[in-house]
Amino acid sequence: MRLLNKDLRLQDVTLMYLTVLATVVVLLVASYQAPAVHSRPTLAYHIPLDPSGQLELSWNISYPTQEVYLELKVKELHHGVLLGMSDRGEPTNADLVLLWDDGYKSYFGDAWSDNEGRVMLDTQQDYELLETHQSTEGFFLLFKRPFSTCDPHDYIIEEGTVHIIYAMLERPILSLRELNISRLQSGVQRVLLLRPDAPSPALPRDVRTLEVLAPDVIIPTQETTYWCHIYQLPPNMPKNHIVMYESVITPGNEAIVHHIEVFECSPQMDTVPQFSGSCDSKMKPRKLNYCRHVLAAWAMGAEPFYYPADAGLPLGGEGSSRFLRLEVHYHNPLLISGRRDSSGIRLWYTPSLRRFDAGIMELGLVYTPVMAIPPRQRSFQLTGYCTAKCTQTALPVGGVHIFASQLHTHLAGLGVRTVLVRGGREVEVVQEDKHFSTHYQVLPSLGDALVTKCSYNTEDRNKATVGGFGIMEEMCVNYVHYYPRTQLELCKSHVDTDYLQKYFSLINRFQGRESCSCPGTTVEEQFSSLSWDGFSGEVLNSLYLTSPISMHCNQSTAELFPGEWEHQEIPVVTAELQRAPFPCELSRRASPENDNPTEVRPDSSV
């Protein structure tokens, strides 16, 4: 590319106007030797984009201006690179930023793809080029963009997962009209772009570390693997407080290790069989299903997790288990063979106990097949409840302080939202990931309800997806970190099973079959026997929205709190929270005449 020519000067920066139904502003890329007139931002976050390590994304966030700064590193640049964002990582209907050349000059511009993948330049140029430079490590492209631009072709950057699309351009592009992203060898990476704007507390002087690592695993030659490994703590380990944890990734595997979790096994189990293998292996001992108490969770691109200065998560001591289960998700789309891995989690803990024991409470849906998603659904929603009756029973008078929240579904999950409901009104969002931050200030009190909604996509499935632990089954979970620790460890629900049996009877009669309520017939078999159509899916959705629920208001011993928890009414929500407007929306309300794109001039770019 001419962009890489060290003799390129600032005068090569110019504007190019194209007329394709509208005037479009395109900014020619300046030489990387051109002096920058901006203050270069510190880029705190980094993530590899592709499994081969050719592309790396670094970024930082400015909350005062609601902008994100992004830097793309390309090890070997040919004729350009494409970066984009879309709802689920599709190449169609995506918000794009491109660097390309026509064989003579290089260009940078804001673009979008239509529903067939054809690339169009945007009439509103919202990506601002800040700097380009070449080094021995590769080519670097620095630019910025507002969280929201009020441009219908632009993606809104919010809390939660952002699906990043990327592709290399291997030949000159004479006109963007000839470019179709669906025909490129593109990839997708999932990233949490927005991070909390809060300093990390200092670690105590007597802090110690414990590493829970995979035992030199040979990563299977398949796209997706969940690897389980049982780890034993030292015998008679006294009580400590975990104050921070972070990932430990084997060098070279940064693009393959997707996420890692560490679970504590049930203290009621005296022994847990040693196991190291695929989590969905038929050889996996059943006892591993009782290792579900989360100690640590990390996903690609996540930073170290710090506990507040006055709280720590108990590790060891009376009432705890010696056995931990490590779960590592490997994403190996290139089917690389023979790669060894010893990744895991490093726990930082202190024997100097802090003021509060932190706790982790599970919200959402019980792991049960009675909660199912019909096949061929573009979006299907399930809701789990932590009712006011449970919080009234289990929480202290002053309530608890939620300081972090980690959402979890399996492969069909699209989005998760947990809200605090008081008196029938949503009063605060605990966490939301529409495209499925750590320092939250949410204070559930006695009599509050917590409602967790999960949405799923099963368009590629022909059978119902039931709830459960398996990777092809589904979950709807929010692991809420809070203090002071209480005996409430799980506050989840599922539909009343009597009403589900009425559903099976109704659908079977409608489809001309006899309904079998034989004792040996499982819920999974009953769902599998249905002929799925629009009617059966709509009736199931209506059942989940209106029928009574069974509450699991569980103590840390896995026993229910005293009380009646069957046939409970669904909490009624009469008012939902509305999000605050973005700056671009406020400016447009004040000056509706300024909706036309602003001309980008050479002296405002680099």
Secondary structure, 3 states (H helix, E strand, C coil): CHHHCCCCCHHHCCEEEEECCCEEEEEECCCCCCCCCCCCCCCCEEEECCCCCCEEEEEEEECCCCEEEEEEEECCCCCEEEEEEECCCCCCCCEEEEEEECCCCEEEEEEEECCCCEEEECCCCCCEEEEEEEECCEEEEEEEEECCCCCCCCCCCCCCEEEEEEEECCCCCCCHHHCEHHHCCCEEEEEECCCCCCCCCCCCCCCEEEEEECCCEECCCCCEEEEEEEEECCCCCCCEEEEEEEEECCCCCCCCEEEEEEEECCCCCCCCCCCEEECCCCCCCHHHHHCCEEEEEEECCCCCEECCCCEEEEECCCCCCCEEEEEEEEECCCCCCCCEECCEEEEEEECCCCCEECEEEEEEECCCCCCEECCCCCCEEEEEEECHHHHHHHCCCCCCEEEEEEEECCCCEEEEEEEEEECCEEEEEEEEECCCCCCCCECCCCCCEEEEEEEECCCCCCCCEEECCCCCCECCEEEEEEECCCCEEEEEEEECHHHHHHHHHHHHHHCCCCCCCCCCCCHHHHHHHCCCCHHHHHHHHHHHHHCCEEEEEEECCCCECCCCCCCECCCCCCECCCCCCCHHHHHHHHCHHHCCCCCCCHHHCC
